[in-house]
Amino acid sequence: MLTVAIGGNAIVIWIVTAHRRMRTVTNYFLVNLSFADLMMASLNCLFNFIYMLHSDWVFGVRYCQLSNFIANVTVAASVFTLTGISFDRYQAIVRPMRPRMSKTCSLVMIAGIWVSGMLLAIPCLLYSTTKEYRSKGTLKTACLLSWPDGLPDVSYMDFMYQVLFFVVTYAVPMLGMMFFYSAMGRVLWGSRSIGELTQRQADSIRSKRKVVKMFILVIVIFGLCWLPYHSYFIYTHFNPSILYMKYIQHVYLGFYWLAMANAMVNPIIYYWMNAKFRSYFRTAILCRWRDSCFRRKRQLPESPPDFISQSGSRSRSGVEEHRNSRGNATVAWPRSSRDLGPRSMRQPSLASCPRCPHQTYDDFRQENSLP
């Protein structure tokens, strides 16, 4: 699960940052969501997995504070990002005549998301600590929140913080997203049938419907994954006796890993429901272990600037351009090396990964209208 979460979210970040046409406002939010999930998986889940496996915190008090802080920051950043995506889609679909969110505005909003998450997680930095205890004769260390009025099972401050965290990072955002997507649903699946629209309008609506369906699924899975985890902490305050039940630790671990699984699910949804992401995922995965795919792709030979030949036909490096009967340009390759300089006689290079785009002779011929 951790491998899928870390690898999948890293690929999503690479897809958007490395490809110019993928750098849209919505995709910036997706990168932020993937970055939050990546932080959760690599800086919190991995260490907590070791902690739960041995029931012994061996990473020190400082990382105990940092781990709990990162956990709450990334949860807040994830849900705030999903709310930002919902608002952006709402503006585009329900209020199309209003100005769209700019990329600069989205980056400012993303910065605000992280600042808000950090402010909300400050108690984790202040009150997280380690405590030693004996278990079956063995001295072990626990990483937990120690509030001024006691440990979490008896602390009223802990209860109030859990309620606040639930309201701010779950209840209110989920209600807001339900409103946004309900309004979008009325517009996209309203009374007008696609048959009454032009082809261009129908295609646009279909495309928007696919995007909205994908984000609705992301939000529904987020809600299902995190609701048991939030509910556990609130319920145990009202009924602390269940904390001493025989299998309560297994119940908690089940809720915890269900919540953490959300970091793994999102890249799978993008792959399943978005054709562009699916194409880039395949390129990244299939080319991962080939020789040249993580090096800079080899470019075709650089050509000198265009110039006009004596015959008046436009040529490049001595390769004359003619026009057929329809006026389309065709390339006539020179018959001897005297027509070309030594630089231009180099053969086009091929990457060793045949699935990488534009790296085969067939593609090269098609792009240059060659037989």
C-alpha positions in Angstrom: 0.0 0.0 0.0 2.8 2.4 0.9 4.6 1.6 -2.4 1.5 2.4 -4.4 0.8 5.6 -2.4 4.3 6.9 -2.7 4.9 5.8 -6.3 1.4 6.8 -7.6 1.4 10.3 -6.1 5.0 10.9 -7.3 4.0 10.0 -10.8 0.9 12.4 -10.6 3.2 15.2 -9.6 5.7 14.4 -12.4 2.9 14.3 -15.0 1.7 17.8 -14.2 5.0 19.5 -13.6 6.9 17.9 -16.5 4.2 18.5 -19.2 3.2 22.0 -20.1 -0.2 21.3 -21.4 -1.1 19.6 -18.1 -0.4 22.8 -16.1 -4.0 23.9 -15.5 -5.6 25.4 -12.4 -7.4 22.2 -11.5 -4.2 20.1 -12.0 -2.3 22.4 -9.7 -4.8 21.5 -7.0 -4.3 17.8 -7.9 -0.5 18.2 -7.5 -1.1 19.7 -4.1 -3.4 16.9 -3.2 -0.8 14.3 -4.3 1.9 16.1 -2.5 -0.1 16.0 0.8 -0.8 12.3 0.2 2.9 11.7 -0.6 3.9 13.4 2.7 1.4 11.4 4.6 2.6 8.1 3.2 6.3 8.7 3.4 6.7 10.8 6.6 3.9 9.5 8.7 2.5 6.1 7.6 5.9 4.5 7.1 7.0 5.3 10.7 3.7 4.5 12.2 3.7 1.2 10.5 7.0 0.4 12.2 5.7 1.8 15.5 2.5 -0.3 15.4 4.4 -3.4 14.3 6.6 -3.4 17.4 4.5 -1.2 19.8 7.6 0.8 20.5 8.5 4.3 19.3 12.2 4.4 18.5 12.4 7.6 16.6 12.7 10.1 19.4 10.5 12.8 20.9 11.3 15.3 18.1 10.1 13.1 15.4 7.1 12.1 17.5 6.1 15.8 17.5 6.8 16.1 13.8 5.0 12.9 12.8 1.8 13.9 14.6 2.1 17.5 13.2 2.5 16.2 9.6 -0.4 13.8 10.0 -2.9 16.6 10.9 -1.4 19.1 8.4 -1.7 16.7 5.5 -5.2 15.7 6.4 -6.3 19.3 6.5 -4.4 20.2 3.3 -6.1 17.3 1.5 -9.6 18.2 2.4 -9.1 21.9 1.8 -7.6 21.1 -1.6 -10.6 19.0 -2.5 -12.8 21.9 -1.5 -10.7 24.2 -3.7 -11.1 21.9 -6.6 -14.9 21.8 -6.0 -15.1 25.6 -6.0 -13.0 25.9 -9.2 -15.2 23.4 -11.0 -18.4 25.1 -9.6 -17.2 28.5 -11.0 -16.4 26.9 -14.4 -19.7 25.0 -14.8 -22.3 26.9 -12.9 -21.0 30.4 -13.4 -19.2 30.3 -16.7 -19.5 34.0 -17.4 -17.6 35.0 -14.4 -13.8 35.3 -14.4 -12.0 32.0 -13.9 -9.5 31.5 -11.2 -6.0 32.3 -12.5 -2.9 30.1 -11.9 -1.5 32.8 -9.7 -4.6 32.9 -7.6 -4.6 29.1 -7.3 -1.0 29.1 -6.1 -1.9 31.8 -3.5 -4.9 29.6 -2.4 -2.7 26.5 -2.1 -0.2 28.5 0.1 -3.2 29.5 2.3 -4.3 25.9 2.5 -0.9 24.9 4.0 -0.8 27.8 6.4 -4.3 26.9 7.6 -3.4 23.3 8.1 -0.3 24.2 10.0 -2.2 26.5 12.3 -4.7 23.8 13.0 -2.0 21.3 13.8 -0.1 23.5 16.3 -1.3 21.5 19.3 0.4 18.4 18.0 3.7 20.3 18.1 3.1 21.6 21.6 1.8 18.5 23.3 3.2 15.5 21.5 5.7 13.6 23.6 7.0 10.2 24.4 6.4 8.2 27.5 8.1 5.0 28.7 6.0 2.0 29.9 6.5 -1.7 30.7 4.7 -4.3 28.6 5.2 -8.0 29.6 8.4 -7.1 31.4 9.8 -5.1 28.5 10.5 -1.4 28.6 8.9 0.4 25.6 8.2 3.9 24.5 4.9 5.4 23.3 4.3 8.5 21.2 1.2 10.3 22.2 -0.5 13.6 23.0 -0.1 14.7 26.6 -2.5 17.6 27.2 -2.2 19.9 30.3 -5.4 18.2 31.8 -4.2 14.6 31.2 -3.8 11.9 28.6 -6.2 11.7 25.6 -8.5 9.1 27.3 -9.4 11.5 30.1 -8.6 14.9 28.6 -11.4 17.4 27.9 -9.0 19.5 25.8 -8.3 16.5 23.6 -12.0 15.9 23.1 -12.6 19.6 22.1 -9.7 19.4 19.7 -11.0 16.2 18.1 -14.4 17.8 17.7 -12.9 21.0 16.2 -10.7 19.0 13.9 -13.7 16.9 12.7 -15.8 19.9 12.1 -13.1 22.0 10.3 -11.5 19.2 8.2 -14.5 16.9 7.6 -18.1 18.1 8.3 -18.0 21.6 6.9 -15.9 20.8 3.8 -18.0 17.8 3.0 -21.2 19.9 3.2 -19.6 22.6 1.0 -18.6 20.0 -1.6 -22.0 18.5 -1.5 -23.5 21.9 -2.3 -21.0 22.6 -5.1 -21.4 19.2 -6.8 -25.2 19.2 -6.5 -25.3 22.6 -8.3 -22.9 21.2 -11.0 -25.1 18.1 -11.3 -28.2 20.2 -12.0 -26.4 22.0 -14.8 -24.7 19.0 -16.4 -27.6 16.5 -16.0 -30.4 19.0 -16.3 -33.5 18.9 -18.4 -31.8 19.7 -21.7 -30.8 16.5 -23.6 -27.5 16.3 -25.5 -29.4 15.8 -28.7 -30.7 19.4 -28.6 -27.2 20.8 -28.5 -24.6 21.4 -31.1 -21.8 18.7 -31.4 -19.3 21.1 -29.8 -21.6 21.8 -26.9 -22.4 18.1 -26.5 -18.7 17.2 -26.4 -18.0 19.9 -23.9 -20.7 18.7 -21.6 -19.6 15.1 -21.9 -16.0 16.1 -21.0 -17.2 18.1 -18.0 -19.4 15.2 -16.8 -16.4 12.9 -16.8 -14.3 15.3 -14.8 -17.1 15.9 -12.3 -17.7 12.1 -11.9 -14.0 11.6 -11.2 -13.9 14.2 -8.4 -17.2 13.0 -6.9 -15.7 9.6 -6.6 -12.5 11.0 -5.0 -14.6 12.9 -2.5 -16.9 10.0 -1.7 -13.9 7.7 -1.1 -12.3 10.4 1.1 -15.4 10.6 3.2 -15.8 6.8 3.6 -12.1 6.4 4.5 -11.9 9.1 7.1 -15.4 9.0 8.8 -14.6 5.9 11.0 -11.3 7.4 12.1 -12.8 10.7 13.2 -15.7 8.9 14.8 -13.5 6.6 16.8 -11.8 9.4 18.8 -15.1 11.2 19.5 -16.9 8.0 20.5 -14.1 6.8 22.9 -14.4 10.1 24.8 -18.0 9.3 25.7 -17.3 5.6 26.3 -13.7 5.3 27.4 -14.3 1.8 28.8 -14.0 0.4 25.2 -10.3 1.4 25.2 -9.7 -1.5 27.5 -11.5 -4.1 25.4 -9.4 -7.0 24.2 -9.5 -6.3 20.4 -9.9 -2.5 20.5 -6.3 -2.1 19.2 -7.1 -4.1 16.1 -10.3 -2.0 15.6 -8.2 1.2 15.8 -5.6 -0.2 13.4 -8.3 -1.1 10.9 -9.7 2.5 11.1 -6.2 4.0 10.8 -5.2 2.0 7.8 -8.6 2.6 6.1 -7.9 6.4 6.5 -4.3 6.0 5.2 -5.5 4.0 2.2 -7.0 7.1 0.9 -3.5 8.3 -0.1 -3.2 5.2 -2.3 -6.6 5.4 -4.0 -6.5 8.8 -5.7 -3.8 8.0 -8.3 -5.8 4.8 -9.2 -8.9 6.9 -9.8 -7.0 9.3 -12.0 -5.6 6.4 -14.1 -9.0 4.8 -14.4 -11.1 7.8 -15.2 -8.8 10.3 -17.0 -7.4 9.5 -20.5 -4.5 12.0 -20.3 -3.4 10.8 -16.9 -3.7 7.2 -18.1 -1.5 7.9 -21.1 1.2 9.5 -19.0 1.0 6.8 -16.3 1.6 4.2 -18.9 4.6 6.1 -20.3 6.1 6.5 -16.8 5.5 2.9 -15.7 6.5 1.2 -19.0 9.6 3.3 -19.5 10.7 3.2 -15.8 13.2 0.5 -16.3 14.3 1.2 -19.8 17.7 2.7 -20.4 16.9 6.2 -21.6 13.5 7.1 -20.3 14.9 8.9 -17.2 17.5 10.6 -19.2 16.7 13.6 -21.3 15.0 12.3 -24.5 17.3 12.4 -27.4 16.4 15.1 -29.8 16.4 14.9 -33.6 19.4 16.6 -35.2 19.3 20.4 -34.8 18.8 22.1 -38.1 20.3 25.4 -39.2 17.9 28.3 -39.7 15.6 28.3 -42.7 16.8 30.1 -45.8 15.6 30.7 -49.3 17.3 28.8 -52.1 18.3 30.2 -55.4 15.4 28.5 -57.0 13.0 30.4 -54.8 11.8 27.3 -52.9 12.0 27.3 -49.1 14.7 24.9 -47.9 16.3 23.8 -44.6 20.0 22.6 -44.6 19.8 21.9 -48.3 16.6 19.8 -48.1 14.2 21.4 -50.7 10.6 21.8 -50.0 8.2 21.4 -52.9 4.4 21.6 -53.1 2.2 19.0 -54.7 -0.9 19.7 -56.8 -3.0 20.5 -53.6 -0.4 23.0 -52.4 0.8 20.9 -49.5 4.5 21.0 -48.7 6.5 17.8 -49.3 10.1 17.2 -48.4 12.6 16.0 -51.1 15.7 14.5 -49.5 19.0 15.2 -51.4 20.5 12.5 -53.5 24.1 12.9 -52.5 26.2 14.1 -49.5 27.3 17.1 -51.4 23.8 18.6 -51.0 24.1 18.4 -47.2 26.7 19.5 -44.8 28.3 16.9 -42.5 26.2 18.0 -39.5 23.0 17.4 -41.3 24.0 13.9 -42.5 23.7 12.5 -38.9 21.0 9.8 -38.6 18.1 10.6 -36.2 18.7 9.0 -32.8 16.2 6.6 -31.3 15.6 6.1 -27.6 15.8 2.6 -26.4 12.2 2.7 -25.0 10.0 2.1 -28.1 6.8 3.2 -26.2 8.1 6.7 -25.6 6.4 9.2 -27.9 8.0 10.4 -31.1 11.0 8.1 -30.8 10.5 5.7 -33.8 11.4 6.0 -37.4 7.7 5.6 -38.4 6.7 8.6 -36.3 9.7 10.5 -37.7 8.5 9.7 -41.3 4.9 10.7 -40.6 5.9 14.0 -39.0 8.0 14.9 -42.0 5.6 13.5 -44.7 8.2 11.0 -45.8 7.4 7.7 -47.6 
